[in-house]
């Protein structure tokens, strides 16, 4: 075991973990990241950064390459409604390029990244042991199915009442829209995000299991658009998406990113939420008040959770679900207001 006492050990080298590590380093803390997976990390993700996420990354000195996105479009059959962003431009960014940009910023900040895997946690009055490392605090940013969340007793067990899964693949195709397009089918949604001048990402969220090609058949118009497009990435999946926790803080262990709890990817601002709550976590650690983070997380995520829960509640009721897009078309001001709340 190492006798060196770090201020913070971050378990997990995805965007949430790297954002926490970078924020801690910028606040003058001694931080180390533990990530057992080598190289650039990828996962199933819609890859659309809301304007708020772009600003949060800029505050960390991170500016990943991508494609501008100007708003959100909902489609159902021949009906469509578009809400432009009112608070700046968003950006479609491949998850691998986001990881590259954050990793480079962490490297420039002098934060070491260890291939150590945190499989055991011991807490003491003034520090925590995470495997062979000692630190004042441990931040668990180890993903949707966080092992550390369970190790410290913050996992709320039980199968989700209406589980949903996500799949994503990229295609070599010129984007036909300047924003993210969400097409609604009876039991699934397809998200098309421009991530480069010659590439789009297609993510499908569904309450039924199945392969990407099978799921895609629920969207005949999208199938037609993709007919001659070359796939340029492998299919990646994630789920079940909903993850409940009993809290975000257990002594000197704090949960970040998806490990802190996740509702659904339906509203497409998971990265924005991870970044904003990461900033709150850093603020609480810097103040020496880790227990404040749970309340700060609830406050910071409240608007997003309320909108996502409300939309998901309607989505899971077929009679209401098929009326979501028509309702947005009938009241475009309301749709625009909801998009603005998520984007800012």
Buried (B, 14 or more C-beta within 10 A) or exposed (E): EEEEEBBBBBBBBBBBBBBBBBBBBBBEBBBBBBBBEEEEBBBBBBBBBBBBBBBBBEBBEBEBEBBEBBBBBBBBEEEBBBBBBEEBBBBBBBBBBBBBBBBBBBEEBEBEBBEBBBEEBEBEEEBBBBBEBBBBBBBBBBBBBBBBBEBBEBBEEEEEEEEBBBBBBBBBBEBEBBBBBBBBBEBBBBBBBBBBEEBBBBBBBBBEEBEBEEBBEBBEEBEEBBEEBEBBBEBBBBBBBBBEBEBBBBBBBBBBBBBBBBBBBBBBBBBBBBBBBBBBBBBBBBEEEBEBBBEBBBEBBEBBBEBBBEBBEBBBEEEEBBBBBBBBBEEEEEBBEBBBBBBB
